[in-house]
Amino acid sequence: MVEECDTCDRSVSAEEAIRRETFGDLDADRWQTLCCPNCGARLRTVFVGPYS
């Protein structure tokens, strides 16, 4: 997965992205927010936990 940062126009792979806790009431054990390592802008929120 490669995301384009809308803020700084950098291409960021999932391995490079900074992982942060989610916003709002999303379960942090199941969801993570991926952010740009260059400017810190949010790229995508992804599901990381098991289905139940």
TORBA-837365 format. One record per atom (N, C-alpha, C, CB): residue number from 0; x, y, z; residue in one letter. Coordinates in nm, 2 decimals, padded with zeros to 4 digits. Glycine has a CB too. Layout:
# residues N
(pt NUM; (X; Y; Z); 'a')
...
END
This chain:
# residues 52
(pt 0; (00.08; -00.12; 00.00); 'm')
(pt 0; (00.00; 00.00; 00.00); 'm')
(pt 0; (00.09; 00.12; 00.00); 'm')
(pt 0; (-00.10; 00.00; 00.12); 'm')
(pt 1; (00.06; 00.21; -00.09); 'v')
(pt 1; (00.13; 00.34; -00.10); 'v')
(pt 1; (00.03; 00.45; -00.10); 'v')
(pt 1; (00.23; 00.35; -00.22); 'v')
(pt 2; (00.04; 00.55; -00.01); 'e')
(pt 2; (-00.06; 00.66; -00.01); 'e')
(pt 2; (00.02; 00.79; -00.05); 'e')
(pt 2; (-00.12; 00.67; 00.13); 'e')
(pt 3; (-00.06; 00.88; -00.11); 'e')
(pt 3; (00.00; 01.01; -00.14); 'e')
(pt 3; (-00.05; 01.11; -00.03); 'e')
(pt 3; (-00.05; 01.05; -00.29); 'e')
(pt 4; (00.04; 01.18; 00.02); 'c')
(pt 4; (00.01; 01.28; 00.12); 'c')
(pt 4; (-00.05; 01.40; 00.05); 'c')
(pt 4; (00.13; 01.31; 00.22); 'c')
(pt 5; (-00.17; 01.44; 00.09); 'd')
(pt 5; (-00.23; 01.56; 00.02); 'd')
(pt 5; (-00.16; 01.69; 00.07); 'd')
(pt 5; (-00.38; 01.57; 00.05); 'd')
(pt 6; (-00.09; 01.69; 00.19); 't')
(pt 6; (-00.03; 01.81; 00.24); 't')
(pt 6; (00.10; 01.84; 00.18); 't')
(pt 6; (-00.02; 01.79; 00.39); 't')
(pt 7; (00.19; 01.73; 00.17); 'c')
(pt 7; (00.33; 01.76; 00.12); 'c')
(pt 7; (00.36; 01.69; -00.01); 'c')
(pt 7; (00.43; 01.72; 00.23); 'c')
(pt 8; (00.26; 01.61; -00.06); 'd')
(pt 8; (00.27; 01.54; -00.19); 'd')
(pt 8; (00.38; 01.43; -00.19); 'd')
(pt 8; (00.31; 01.64; -00.30); 'd')
(pt 9; (00.41; 01.38; -00.07); 'r')
(pt 9; (00.50; 01.27; -00.06); 'r')
(pt 9; (00.43; 01.13; -00.08); 'r')
(pt 9; (00.58; 01.27; 00.07); 'r')
(pt 10; (00.49; 01.04; -00.14); 's')
(pt 10; (00.44; 00.90; -00.15); 's')
(pt 10; (00.49; 00.83; -00.03); 's')
(pt 10; (00.49; 00.83; -00.28); 's')
(pt 11; (00.40; 00.77; 00.05); 'v')
(pt 11; (00.43; 00.70; 00.18); 'v')
(pt 11; (00.39; 00.56; 00.18); 'v')
(pt 11; (00.37; 00.78; 00.30); 'v')
(pt 12; (00.48; 00.46; 00.20); 's')
(pt 12; (00.44; 00.32; 00.21); 's')
(pt 12; (00.39; 00.30; 00.35); 's')
(pt 12; (00.56; 00.23; 00.18); 's')
(pt 13; (00.32; 00.19; 00.37); 'a')
(pt 13; (00.27; 00.15; 00.50); 'a')
(pt 13; (00.38; 00.13; 00.60); 'a')
(pt 13; (00.19; 00.02; 00.49); 'a')
(pt 14; (00.50; 00.08; 00.56); 'e')
(pt 14; (00.61; 00.06; 00.65); 'e')
(pt 14; (00.67; 00.20; 00.70); 'e')
(pt 14; (00.72; -00.02; 00.58); 'e')
(pt 15; (00.66; 00.30; 00.62); 'e')
(pt 15; (00.72; 00.43; 00.65); 'e')
(pt 15; (00.62; 00.51; 00.74); 'e')
(pt 15; (00.75; 00.51; 00.53); 'e')
(pt 16; (00.49; 00.49; 00.73); 'a')
(pt 16; (00.39; 00.57; 00.79); 'a')
(pt 16; (00.41; 00.56; 00.95); 'a')
(pt 16; (00.26; 00.52; 00.76); 'a')
(pt 17; (00.38; 00.67; 01.01); 'i')
(pt 17; (00.37; 00.68; 01.15); 'i')
(pt 17; (00.24; 00.63; 01.20); 'i')
(pt 17; (00.40; 00.83; 01.21); 'i')
(pt 18; (00.24; 00.54; 01.30); 'r')
(pt 18; (00.11; 00.48; 01.35); 'r')
(pt 18; (00.07; 00.56; 01.47); 'r')
(pt 18; (00.12; 00.33; 01.37); 'r')
(pt 19; (-00.06; 00.61; 01.47); 'r')
(pt 19; (-00.11; 00.68; 01.59); 'r')
(pt 19; (-00.24; 00.62; 01.62); 'r')
(pt 19; (-00.12; 00.83; 01.56); 'r')
(pt 20; (-00.29; 00.65; 01.74); 'e')
(pt 20; (-00.42; 00.60; 01.79); 'e')
(pt 20; (-00.53; 00.67; 01.70); 'e')
(pt 20; (-00.44; 00.63; 01.94); 'e')
(pt 21; (-00.64; 00.61; 01.70); 't')
(pt 21; (-00.75; 00.67; 01.62); 't')
(pt 21; (-00.82; 00.78; 01.69); 't')
(pt 21; (-00.85; 00.56; 01.59); 't')
(pt 22; (-00.90; 00.85; 01.61); 'f')
(pt 22; (-00.98; 00.96; 01.66); 'f')
(pt 22; (-01.12; 00.91; 01.70); 'f')
(pt 22; (-00.99; 01.08; 01.56); 'f')
(pt 23; (-01.19; 00.99; 01.78); 'g')
(pt 23; (-01.33; 00.95; 01.81); 'g')
(pt 23; (-01.34; 00.83; 01.90); 'g')
(pt 23; (-01.41; 00.93; 01.69); 'g')
(pt 24; (-01.44; 00.75; 01.87); 'd')
(pt 24; (-01.47; 00.63; 01.95); 'd')
(pt 24; (-01.43; 00.50; 01.89); 'd')
(pt 24; (-01.61; 00.63; 01.99); 'd')
(pt 25; (-01.34; 00.50; 01.79); 'l')
(pt 25; (-01.29; 00.38; 01.73); 'l')
(pt 25; (-01.20; 00.30; 01.83); 'l')
(pt 25; (-01.21; 00.41; 01.60); 'l')
(pt 26; (-01.22; 00.17; 01.84); 'd')
(pt 26; (-01.14; 00.09; 01.93); 'd')
(pt 26; (-00.99; 00.08; 01.88); 'd')
(pt 26; (-01.20; -00.06; 01.93); 'd')
(pt 27; (-00.90; 00.13; 01.96); 'a')
(pt 27; (-00.76; 00.14; 01.93); 'a')
(pt 27; (-00.69; 00.01; 01.91); 'a')
(pt 27; (-00.68; 00.22; 02.03); 'a')
(pt 28; (-00.76; -00.10; 01.97); 'd')
(pt 28; (-00.70; -00.24; 01.95); 'd')
(pt 28; (-00.74; -00.29; 01.81); 'd')
(pt 28; (-00.76; -00.33; 02.05); 'd')
(pt 29; (-00.83; -00.23; 01.74); 'r')
(pt 29; (-00.88; -00.28; 01.61); 'r')
(pt 29; (-00.85; -00.18; 01.49); 'r')
(pt 29; (-01.02; -00.30; 01.61); 'r')
(pt 30; (-00.82; -00.05; 01.53); 'w')
(pt 30; (-00.80; 00.05; 01.42); 'w')
(pt 30; (-00.68; 00.13; 01.46); 'w')
(pt 30; (-00.92; 00.14; 01.41); 'w')
(pt 31; (-00.61; 00.17; 01.35); 'q')
(pt 31; (-00.49; 00.26; 01.36); 'q')
(pt 31; (-00.49; 00.37; 01.26); 'q')
(pt 31; (-00.36; 00.18; 01.36); 'q')
(pt 32; (-00.44; 00.48; 01.29); 't')
(pt 32; (-00.44; 00.59; 01.19); 't')
(pt 32; (-00.29; 00.60; 01.14); 't')
(pt 32; (-00.48; 00.73; 01.26); 't')
(pt 33; (-00.28; 00.60; 01.01); 'l')
(pt 33; (-00.14; 00.61; 00.95); 'l')
(pt 33; (-00.12; 00.75; 00.91); 'l')
(pt 33; (-00.13; 00.51; 00.83); 'l')
(pt 34; (-00.01; 00.81; 00.95); 'c')
(pt 34; (00.02; 00.95; 00.92); 'c')
(pt 34; (00.16; 00.96; 00.85); 'c')
(pt 34; (00.03; 01.03; 01.05); 'c')
(pt 35; (00.17; 01.07; 00.77); 'c')
(pt 35; (00.29; 01.10; 00.69); 'c')
(pt 35; (00.41; 01.12; 00.79); 'c')
(pt 35; (00.26; 01.22; 00.60); 'c')
(pt 36; (00.52; 01.06; 00.76); 'p')
(pt 36; (00.64; 01.08; 00.84); 'p')
(pt 36; (00.71; 01.21; 00.81); 'p')
(pt 36; (00.74; 00.96; 00.82); 'p')
(pt 37; (00.67; 01.27; 00.70); 'n')
(pt 37; (00.74; 01.40; 00.67); 'n')
(pt 37; (00.67; 01.52; 00.73); 'n')
(pt 37; (00.73; 01.42; 00.51); 'n')
(pt 38; (00.53; 01.52; 00.73); 'c')
(pt 38; (00.46; 01.64; 00.78); 'c')
(pt 38; (00.36; 01.61; 00.89); 'c')
(pt 38; (00.39; 01.71; 00.67); 'c')
(pt 39; (00.33; 01.48; 00.91); 'g')
(pt 39; (00.24; 01.44; 01.02); 'g')
(pt 39; (00.10; 01.43; 00.98); 'g')
(pt 39; (00.26; 01.52; 01.14); 'g')
(pt 40; (00.06; 01.47; 00.86); 'a')
(pt 40; (-00.08; 01.47; 00.82); 'a')
(pt 40; (-00.13; 01.32; 00.82); 'a')
(pt 40; (-00.09; 01.53; 00.68); 'a')
(pt 41; (-00.26; 01.31; 00.85); 'r')
(pt 41; (-00.33; 01.18; 00.85); 'r')
(pt 41; (-00.35; 01.13; 00.71); 'r')
(pt 41; (-00.47; 01.19; 00.92); 'r')
(pt 42; (-00.31; 01.01; 00.68); 'l')
(pt 42; (-00.32; 00.95; 00.55); 'l')
(pt 42; (-00.44; 00.86; 00.54); 'l')
(pt 42; (-00.20; 00.87; 00.52); 'l')
(pt 43; (-00.46; 00.77; 00.64); 'r')
(pt 43; (-00.57; 00.67; 00.63); 'r')
(pt 43; (-00.59; 00.61; 00.77); 'r')
(pt 43; (-00.54; 00.57; 00.52); 'r')
(pt 44; (-00.71; 00.57; 00.80); 't')
(pt 44; (-00.73; 00.49; 00.92); 't')
(pt 44; (-00.76; 00.34; 00.87); 't')
(pt 44; (-00.86; 00.54; 01.00); 't')
(pt 45; (-00.69; 00.25; 00.93); 'v')
(pt 45; (-00.69; 00.11; 00.88); 'v')
(pt 45; (-00.73; 00.02; 00.99); 'v')
(pt 45; (-00.56; 00.07; 00.82); 'v')
(pt 46; (-00.80; -00.09; 00.95); 'f')
(pt 46; (-00.84; -00.20; 01.04); 'f')
(pt 46; (-00.72; -00.29; 01.07); 'f')
(pt 46; (-00.96; -00.28; 00.99); 'f')
(pt 47; (-00.69; -00.32; 01.19); 'v')
(pt 47; (-00.57; -00.40; 01.23); 'v')
(pt 47; (-00.61; -00.52; 01.32); 'v')
(pt 47; (-00.46; -00.32; 01.29); 'v')
(pt 48; (-00.73; -00.52; 01.37); 'g')
(pt 48; (-00.77; -00.62; 01.47); 'g')
(pt 48; (-00.84; -00.74; 01.41); 'g')
(pt 48; (-00.85; -00.56; 01.57); 'g')
(pt 49; (-00.87; -00.84; 01.49); 'p')
(pt 49; (-00.94; -00.96; 01.44); 'p')
(pt 49; (-01.09; -00.93; 01.42); 'p')
(pt 49; (-00.91; -01.08; 01.53); 'p')
(pt 50; (-01.15; -01.00; 01.33); 'y')
(pt 50; (-01.30; -00.99; 01.32); 'y')
(pt 50; (-01.36; -01.07; 01.43); 'y')
(pt 50; (-01.34; -01.05; 01.18); 'y')
(pt 51; (-01.47; -01.03; 01.48); 's')
(pt 51; (-01.54; -01.10; 01.59); 's')
(pt 51; (-01.68; -01.11; 01.56); 's')
(pt 51; (-01.51; -01.05; 01.72); 's')
END
